[in-house]
Amino acid sequence: MSRRTLIFGLALTLLLSSSAAGLQKTNAQAIPTPAATPGPTQYPVTIKDCGGRETIYTQAPQRVVTLDPSVAEALLLLGLKDKIVGLTQFEQDKDLWAPTKTEMQSLKVINDLSNYPSKEVIVGLSPDLIMSVYPSALLENKDLPDRDGWAKLGINTYLTQGECHLSQTPVTDFSLLYQDLRNFGVIFNVQDRAETEITKLQTRVTAAQQKAKDAGLKPMTIWSYGGGKNPYPAGAVGTPNAIITLAGATNAFGEVLRDYKGTSWEEIVKRDSDAVWILTAAGSGNDEEQGIKAVLLNDPRLANTKIVKNKAFVVVSYPDGGIETPRNVDALEQMINGLLAIQKAS
């Protein structure tokens, strides 16, 4: 499966069947809300992930395979490097998150940087937990088992909530990110560390929003563009919408109840947004900032739009803001700074 498919997958199958062996069960109506409890984790413990699916953990996992770098960043933030036996990597070194870059580079990479690892490679690592932020990894992958399939092999899975395709509820803040971090704290018995890191992130969010308020940042409409022949902007159900909303802006495609969905250039012109989010490193084949800007600036259809006339560009990379990860707060800070720069220049 290509990097583009990972990011901009179109169709999906809603897999809501019960698992084998009583290890896991699905409740599509449940809202995942377990929170950290004081003191050490008391095993066995039941945790809910994407879609309200319940998994019973009888002990802290010891051998984790991550099917993307974003969830690995969260584990590294919580001091769990020694638990990761295999990393699926889709990012170039230049795109790695500074706080976890050194540790990330020391992990065992198990894929070719553009595709998922094979089932055989994963099983060969004897994991007791497989984790991902991508539904394409654990819900809709034709080459790998889904969550029920891994359960039949006696392997637990965790699919994070921020990009959950089993929900149509708009994502407007980082509460799902915080909940996933809390869940990781419970699963791995590092609850205090999880709460400490969450508090740090929340403090930064508050400071960024106060900066926007103090500077008098006015509301703007914005859409995301990662390059490529056709626009594929972020909708309401995913992390980008949360970043846009927390920055005090409005997602121009906020009525779309998906993470990303293709549209036409004619629709882009019709909506004539105040700004465009340049989503670099999104796997479109045109990942660099100047290349993506050139596509927009040189398209005659966009000549009279505000984004071109005002060069109203906000640059935030896909690894920072396109998917759930602790570095989403970096993306929020960058978004607010970018919007303030556009406002100042107007």
Number of C-alpha atoms within 10 A of each C-alpha: 15 14 18 14 14 21 19 20 18 13 9 13 12 12 16 17 14 17 19 15 11 11 18 23 19 20 16 16 11 14 15 20 16 15 16 22 13 9 11 14 18 13 14 12 15 17 22 25 24 27 23 21 25 22 21 17 21 12 14 20 17 14 16 27 26 28 28 22 22 26 26 28 24 22 24 19 18 21 14 17 18 13 18 21 19 23 24 25 25 25 20 9 10 9 15 19 19 11 12 17 15 11 14 21 13 10 17 14 19 21 19 11 16 17 18 24 21 13 12 9 12 22 14 9 14 13 22 19 22 23 19 22 25 25 23 25 24 24 23 19 16 11 12 19 17 18 25 24 16 21 21 16 13 15 18 23 25 24 25 25 30 30 24 22 23 20 20 14 13 20 25 18 20 21 16 22 21 23 22 29 29 24 26 22 24 28 24 19 20 22 24 18 16 26 17 11 19 19 13 11 19 15 12 16 21 11 13 22 18 12 16 18 13 9 11 11 21 12 14 18 18 26 28 27 22 29 26 15 11 12 19 20 27 28 25 26 25 30 28 34 28 25 28 28 19 21 26 20 22 19 25 25 22 22 11 17 19 22 29 23 16 13 13 11 16 11 10 18 16 11 15 20 19 24 25 26 24 25 28 26 24 24 22 20 15 17 19 17 18 11 14 20 19 11 14 18 16 11 11 8 13 20 14 12 19 16 22 20 11 14 18 23 21 23 20 25 21 22 23 25 27 27 21 26 26 24 19 25 20 19 23 25 21 21 24 23 19 19 28 19 15 20 16 10 10 9
